[in-house]
Amino acid sequence: MLTDKYIQSLKATGKEYFKQDFDGLSIKVSPIGSKHWRFRFTYRGKQDNLTFGKYRKGNGLAVARQKTIECHEWLAEGKNPKVELKKAKTKLNSIPRISEYPDIYAERKMLSVDSEQIKRVKRDINGLVKFLGDREPHEYSNIDVDDYIKHRLLTAATGTVARNFNSIIAVVNYVYRKLGIDHNHWFSQPEITGLGEDKKERQDFTPEQLAEIREAIKGTDNPREQIMGLLIDTGMRVSEAVGLASEDVKLDCSCPHINLNKNTFRRLKTKNSVRYIPLVGTSLEVAKSLDYSNEWLFPLYLDGEKKEFKGTSASNAINKRIRKILGSKDVPTSHSFRHTIATRLRQAQCPASLREEIGGWRSTDPDQYGQLSDIKIKADYLEASIDWKKEF
């Protein structure tokens, strides 16, 4: 394998020669010492090659390897890298307007344009376009961005506006990087006055409300109520529960638990979200009643074509059911199960480190991760938190 230091040390020998990296990438040294990248590949049974340009600052080894990865991705899709590279260069001559970025992002990430992620990005960018017009990202001035923030704050919370901008920033930066667009833009550090000051504290369930819910869903075979049951005593997010596979639930062991990992449908929020969650109380009762004959436990809320979960649909259905059970619109939401369990565990004298591990707010000690004794300790605290008394 090559290194930049080694490439820089290569000297002219009076004749052309090559030094190989891997995956078809090599550096060609001319008779007079100039260095160019070359990529060799096989397309439809025929060998071919193309150049990635001259070796220089901004087109070093890391850049060439990234281009090699993209070429192999094209080949895997049955596309000719020469043709695709030419298309990419053509696009550079005409920088896309910001309204085009979600589709480019989706294409490069191999996501469906109808996926929830892309729909959210489009909503965020369409709102900006409606207010400021459709331009190339670098054409929006700092004043434009500030004016749009002020406009959004008239109807949205500061946290919502920040999330909107994070979405726009991620898409613009990704497309810039992939298309090699060398421009600065003013979206990267939005100044949102009073950020977080208007945040409302999430409402906990009371012990009485949880008791009502437990009783209402007892013995249920309704998917949304089964998801509610799993949430009550585990602290999972709705998206985590909706994306459960049958193999994630471990009942045939001394301490029943959920082995929460990434899968085809479920993109976990952070690396700390990967964890083992003990099953106790209502969550254990529901887990024992689930149908494990299929790969996925809640296929009703999974979109097989888009390879994603219908998290919003599940949350809306659960929130509607919670309001009906408790007989009021002004009650906690599905996410409050997670918030409430943190309170329950704290009042059960569960150490902060274990609370954070159960909820996925911090990673588990690598020396203890997965040990059943460790899961049993967490299960005991969760058990103790079932009969809790709310402090006022």
C-alpha positions as CSV (number, residue, x, y, z in Angstrom):
1,M,0.0,0.0,0.0
2,L,1.1,3.5,-0.8
3,T,1.6,6.4,1.6
4,D,1.9,10.1,0.7
5,K,5.4,10.2,2.0
6,Y,6.4,7.3,-0.2
7,I,4.8,8.9,-3.3
8,Q,6.6,12.2,-2.7
9,S,9.9,10.3,-2.6
10,L,9.4,8.8,-6.0
11,K,12.0,10.1,-8.5
12,A,12.2,10.3,-12.3
13,T,14.1,7.4,-13.9
14,G,13.9,8.4,-17.6
15,K,11.1,6.0,-18.3
16,E,7.5,5.6,-17.2
17,Y,6.7,3.4,-14.2
18,F,3.8,2.5,-11.9
19,K,3.5,1.9,-8.1
20,Q,0.4,0.0,-7.1
21,D,-1.9,0.8,-4.2
22,F,-4.9,-1.5,-4.1
23,D,-8.3,-2.0,-5.6
24,G,-7.0,-1.0,-9.0
25,L,-5.4,2.3,-7.9
26,S,-1.8,3.1,-8.8
27,I,0.4,6.2,-9.2
28,K,2.0,6.7,-12.6
29,V,5.4,8.4,-12.6
30,S,6.4,9.9,-16.0
31,P,9.9,9.9,-17.5
32,I,10.4,13.5,-16.2
33,G,8.9,12.8,-12.7
34,S,5.3,14.1,-12.9
35,K,2.9,11.9,-11.0
36,H,-0.7,11.0,-12.1
37,W,-3.3,8.7,-10.6
38,R,-4.6,5.8,-12.6
39,F,-7.5,3.4,-11.9
40,R,-7.7,0.1,-13.7
41,F,-11.0,-1.8,-13.7
42,T,-13.0,-4.4,-15.6
43,Y,-16.4,-3.5,-17.1
44,R,-18.5,-6.0,-18.9
45,G,-15.6,-8.4,-19.2
46,K,-13.2,-5.8,-20.7
47,Q,-10.2,-4.2,-18.9
48,D,-10.1,-0.4,-19.0
49,N,-8.5,2.5,-17.1
50,L,-9.0,6.1,-16.3
51,T,-7.1,8.9,-14.6
52,F,-7.9,10.8,-11.5
53,G,-5.6,13.7,-12.4
54,K,-2.2,14.8,-11.2
55,Y,-0.9,14.0,-7.7
56,R,-0.9,17.3,-5.8
57,K,-2.2,19.1,-2.8
58,G,-6.0,18.6,-2.8
59,N,-5.7,15.4,-4.9
60,G,-3.6,13.2,-2.6
61,L,-3.8,9.6,-1.6
62,A,-7.0,10.0,0.5
63,V,-8.8,11.7,-2.3
64,A,-7.8,9.1,-4.8
65,R,-8.8,6.3,-2.6
66,Q,-12.3,7.9,-2.1
67,K,-12.6,8.2,-5.9
68,T,-11.7,4.5,-6.2
69,I,-14.4,3.6,-3.7
70,E,-17.0,5.6,-5.7
71,C,-15.8,3.8,-8.9
72,H,-16.3,0.4,-7.3
73,E,-19.8,1.5,-6.2
74,W,-20.6,2.4,-9.8
75,L,-19.3,-1.0,-11.0
76,A,-21.4,-2.8,-8.4
77,E,-24.4,-1.0,-9.8
78,G,-23.5,-2.1,-13.4
79,K,-22.3,1.4,-14.3
80,N,-19.2,2.4,-16.3
81,P,-17.0,4.6,-14.0
82,K,-15.7,6.5,-17.1
83,V,-19.3,7.6,-18.0
84,E,-20.2,8.4,-14.4
85,L,-17.1,10.4,-13.8
86,K,-17.8,12.4,-16.9
87,K,-21.3,13.1,-15.6
88,A,-19.9,14.2,-12.3
89,K,-17.5,16.6,-14.0
90,T,-20.3,18.0,-16.1
91,K,-22.4,18.7,-13.0
92,L,-19.5,20.7,-11.6
93,N,-19.8,23.2,-14.4
94,S,-23.3,23.9,-13.3
95,I,-23.6,24.0,-9.5
96,P,-27.1,22.8,-8.5
97,R,-29.6,25.0,-6.9
98,I,-30.4,24.1,-3.3
99,S,-33.8,22.6,-4.1
100,E,-31.9,19.9,-6.1
101,Y,-29.7,18.9,-3.2
102,P,-32.1,16.4,-1.5
103,D,-32.4,14.3,-4.7
104,I,-28.6,14.3,-5.2
105,Y,-28.1,13.3,-1.6
106,A,-30.6,10.5,-1.9
107,E,-29.0,9.2,-5.1
108,R,-25.5,9.3,-3.6
109,K,-26.7,7.7,-0.4
110,M,-28.8,5.2,-2.3
111,L,-31.9,6.3,-0.4
112,S,-35.5,6.4,-1.7
113,V,-36.6,9.9,-2.5
114,D,-39.9,8.9,-0.7
115,S,-38.1,7.9,2.5
116,E,-39.0,9.8,5.7
117,Q,-35.4,11.1,5.9
118,I,-35.5,12.7,2.4
119,K,-39.1,14.0,2.9
120,R,-37.9,15.8,6.1
121,V,-34.9,17.3,4.3
122,K,-37.1,18.5,1.4
123,R,-39.5,20.1,3.8
124,D,-36.7,22.0,5.5
125,I,-35.2,23.1,2.2
126,N,-38.5,24.0,0.6
127,G,-39.3,26.3,3.6
128,L,-36.0,28.1,3.0
129,V,-36.6,28.3,-0.8
130,K,-40.1,29.7,-0.3
131,F,-38.7,32.5,1.8
132,L,-35.4,33.3,0.1
133,G,-35.8,31.8,-3.4
134,D,-34.0,28.9,-5.0
135,R,-30.3,29.6,-5.4
136,E,-27.0,27.9,-5.2
137,P,-26.1,27.5,-1.5
138,H,-23.1,29.9,-1.6
139,E,-25.3,32.6,-3.1
140,Y,-27.3,33.1,0.2
141,S,-25.7,35.8,2.3
142,N,-25.2,35.9,6.0
143,I,-28.0,38.5,6.2
144,D,-30.3,36.1,4.2
145,V,-29.7,33.3,6.7
146,D,-30.3,35.6,9.7
147,D,-33.5,36.9,8.1
148,Y,-34.8,33.3,7.6
149,I,-34.0,32.3,11.1
150,K,-36.0,35.3,12.4
151,H,-38.9,34.3,10.1
152,R,-38.8,30.7,11.4
153,L,-38.7,31.8,15.0
154,L,-42.1,33.5,14.6
155,T,-43.8,30.1,14.4
156,A,-41.3,27.5,15.6
157,A,-39.3,26.7,18.7
158,T,-35.5,27.4,18.7
159,G,-34.8,23.7,18.9
160,T,-36.9,23.0,15.9
161,V,-35.1,25.7,13.9
162,A,-31.7,24.3,15.0
163,R,-32.8,20.8,13.8
164,N,-34.0,22.3,10.4
165,F,-30.5,23.9,9.9
166,N,-28.7,20.8,11.0
167,S,-30.6,18.9,8.3
168,I,-29.8,21.5,5.6
169,I,-26.1,21.7,6.7
170,A,-25.7,17.9,6.5
171,V,-27.1,17.6,3.0
172,V,-25.3,20.7,1.6
173,N,-21.9,19.6,3.0
174,Y,-22.3,16.0,1.8
175,V,-23.2,17.1,-1.8
176,Y,-20.4,19.7,-1.8
177,R,-17.9,17.0,-0.8
178,K,-19.2,14.4,-3.3
179,L,-19.4,16.8,-6.3
180,G,-16.1,18.6,-5.4
181,I,-17.8,22.0,-5.0
182,D,-15.3,24.4,-3.6
183,H,-17.5,27.2,-2.1
184,N,-18.3,28.4,1.3
185,H,-21.9,28.9,2.6
186,W,-23.5,30.6,5.6
187,F,-25.6,27.7,6.9
188,S,-22.8,26.1,9.0
189,Q,-23.1,28.2,12.1
190,P,-26.6,29.6,12.4
191,E,-27.0,32.2,15.2
192,I,-30.3,31.2,16.9
193,T,-31.1,33.7,19.6
194,G,-32.2,32.1,22.9
195,L,-31.5,28.6,21.7
196,G,-32.9,26.1,24.2
197,E,-34.4,28.8,26.5
198,D,-38.0,28.0,25.2
199,K,-37.6,24.3,25.7
200,K,-40.5,22.8,27.6
201,E,-39.8,20.1,30.2
202,R,-41.1,16.8,29.0
203,Q,-44.0,15.6,31.2
204,D,-43.6,12.4,33.2
205,F,-46.4,9.9,33.6
206,T,-47.8,9.6,37.1
207,P,-47.9,6.2,38.9
208,E,-51.6,6.3,38.5
209,Q,-51.5,7.0,34.8
210,L,-49.0,4.1,34.3
211,A,-51.3,1.8,36.3
212,E,-54.2,2.8,34.0
213,I,-52.2,2.1,30.9
214,R,-50.9,-1.3,32.2
215,E,-54.5,-2.4,33.0
216,A,-55.9,-1.2,29.6
217,I,-53.3,-3.1,27.5
218,K,-53.2,-6.3,29.6
219,G,-53.3,-9.4,27.4
220,T,-53.4,-7.2,24.2
221,D,-52.7,-8.5,20.7
222,N,-52.9,-5.0,19.2
223,P,-49.5,-4.0,17.8
224,R,-49.6,-0.4,19.0
225,E,-50.5,-1.5,22.5
226,Q,-47.8,-4.2,22.4
227,I,-45.3,-1.5,21.6
228,M,-46.6,0.6,24.4
229,G,-46.1,-2.3,26.8
230,L,-42.5,-2.7,25.7
231,L,-41.9,1.0,26.2
232,I,-43.3,1.1,29.7
233,D,-40.6,-0.8,31.6
234,T,-37.6,-0.7,29.1
235,G,-37.1,3.0,28.3
236,M,-36.7,2.3,24.6
237,R,-37.5,4.9,22.0
238,V,-40.5,4.2,19.8
239,S,-38.2,3.7,16.8
240,E,-36.2,1.1,18.7
241,A,-39.2,-0.9,19.6
242,V,-40.8,-0.7,16.1
243,G,-37.6,-2.0,14.5
244,L,-37.3,-5.1,16.7
245,A,-36.6,-8.4,15.0
246,S,-37.7,-11.7,16.5
247,E,-34.1,-12.6,17.2
248,D,-33.5,-9.4,19.3
249,V,-35.7,-10.7,22.1
250,K,-34.1,-13.3,24.4
251,L,-36.6,-15.1,26.7
252,D,-35.0,-18.5,27.0
253,C,-32.3,-17.5,29.5
254,S,-32.0,-16.7,33.2
255,C,-32.6,-13.0,32.7
256,P,-34.9,-12.2,29.8
257,H,-33.7,-9.2,27.8
258,I,-33.6,-7.4,24.5
259,N,-30.4,-7.3,22.5
260,L,-30.7,-3.9,20.7
261,N,-28.5,-3.6,17.6
262,K,-28.6,-1.9,14.2
263,N,-30.6,-3.8,11.6
264,T,-32.0,-3.3,8.1
265,F,-34.8,-1.0,9.2
266,R,-33.5,0.5,12.5
267,R,-30.8,3.1,12.5
268,L,-30.0,3.6,16.1
269,K,-29.6,7.2,17.3
270,T,-26.0,7.0,18.6
271,K,-23.4,4.3,19.1
272,N,-24.4,4.2,22.8
273,S,-27.9,3.1,21.7
274,V,-26.5,-0.4,21.1
275,R,-27.3,-2.1,24.4
276,Y,-28.9,-5.0,26.3
277,I,-32.2,-4.1,28.0
278,P,-33.7,-6.3,30.8
279,L,-37.3,-7.3,30.4
280,V,-39.5,-6.9,33.6
281,G,-43.1,-6.1,34.5
282,T,-45.5,-5.2,31.7
283,S,-42.6,-5.3,29.1
284,L,-41.8,-8.9,30.0
285,E,-45.5,-9.9,29.9
286,V,-45.9,-8.3,26.4
287,A,-42.6,-9.9,25.2
288,K,-43.9,-13.3,26.2
289,S,-47.1,-12.8,24.2
290,L,-45.5,-11.7,20.9
291,D,-45.6,-13.7,17.7
292,Y,-42.0,-14.8,16.9
293,S,-42.9,-16.8,13.7
294,N,-41.9,-13.9,11.5
295,E,-38.5,-12.1,11.1
296,W,-40.0,-8.8,12.3
297,L,-42.2,-8.3,15.4
298,F,-44.1,-5.3,14.1
299,P,-44.3,-5.5,10.3
300,L,-47.3,-3.2,10.3
301,Y,-45.0,-0.3,10.9
302,L,-42.2,-1.3,8.6
303,D,-41.9,-0.2,4.9
304,G,-40.1,-3.1,3.1
305,E,-39.7,-1.2,-0.1
306,K,-38.0,1.9,1.5
307,K,-36.2,-0.2,4.1
308,E,-37.3,2.0,7.0
309,F,-39.7,2.0,9.9
310,K,-42.8,4.2,10.1
311,G,-41.8,5.8,13.3
312,T,-44.1,8.8,13.0
313,S,-47.1,6.6,12.3
314,A,-46.4,4.4,15.3
315,S,-45.9,7.4,17.6
316,N,-49.1,9.1,16.4
317,A,-51.1,5.8,16.9
318,I,-49.6,5.3,20.4
319,N,-50.2,8.9,21.4
320,K,-53.8,8.7,20.3
321,R,-54.3,5.5,22.3
322,I,-52.7,7.1,25.4
323,R,-55.0,10.0,25.2
324,K,-58.0,7.7,24.9
325,I,-57.0,5.5,27.9
326,L,-56.3,8.5,30.1
327,G,-59.3,10.4,28.9
328,S,-57.5,13.7,28.1
329,K,-55.6,15.5,25.4
330,D,-53.2,17.1,27.9
331,V,-51.2,13.9,28.9
332,P,-47.7,12.7,28.3
333,T,-46.7,11.3,24.9
334,S,-45.1,8.0,23.9
335,H,-41.6,9.4,24.4
336,S,-42.5,10.2,28.0
337,F,-42.3,6.5,28.9
338,R,-38.5,6.9,28.3
339,H,-38.3,10.1,30.3
340,T,-40.4,8.6,33.1
341,I,-38.3,5.5,33.5
342,A,-35.3,7.7,34.1
343,T,-37.2,9.3,37.0
344,R,-38.3,5.9,38.3
345,L,-34.8,4.5,38.3
346,R,-33.4,7.5,40.0
347,Q,-36.0,7.2,42.8
348,A,-35.2,3.4,43.0
349,Q,-31.6,4.5,43.9
350,C,-30.2,3.1,40.7
351,P,-26.7,4.5,40.1
352,A,-26.4,7.2,37.4
353,S,-24.1,5.0,35.3
354,L,-26.5,2.1,35.2
355,R,-29.5,4.5,34.4
356,E,-27.5,5.9,31.5
357,E,-26.6,2.5,30.2
358,I,-30.2,1.2,30.4
359,G,-31.4,4.2,28.4
360,G,-28.5,4.3,26.0
361,W,-27.2,7.7,27.1
362,R,-23.7,6.3,27.6
363,S,-21.8,3.2,26.5
364,T,-21.6,0.1,28.7
365,D,-18.3,-0.8,30.3
366,P,-16.6,-3.1,27.7
367,D,-15.5,-5.5,30.5
368,Q,-19.1,-6.0,31.6
369,Y,-21.1,-5.5,28.4
370,G,-23.3,-8.5,27.8
371,Q,-22.6,-10.4,31.0
372,L,-25.9,-11.8,32.4
373,S,-24.9,-10.8,36.0
374,D,-24.7,-7.1,34.8
375,I,-28.1,-7.5,33.1
376,K,-29.6,-9.0,36.3
377,I,-28.4,-6.0,38.4
378,K,-30.2,-3.6,35.9
379,A,-33.3,-5.9,35.9
380,D,-33.4,-5.7,39.7
381,Y,-33.5,-1.9,39.6
382,L,-36.1,-1.9,36.9
383,E,-38.2,-4.2,39.0
384,A,-37.8,-2.0,42.0
385,S,-38.9,1.0,40.0
386,I,-42.3,-0.5,39.0
387,D,-44.0,0.4,42.4
388,W,-42.7,3.9,42.6
389,K,-44.1,7.0,44.1
390,K,-43.8,10.3,42.3
391,E,-42.1,13.1,44.2
392,F,-43.5,16.6,44.1
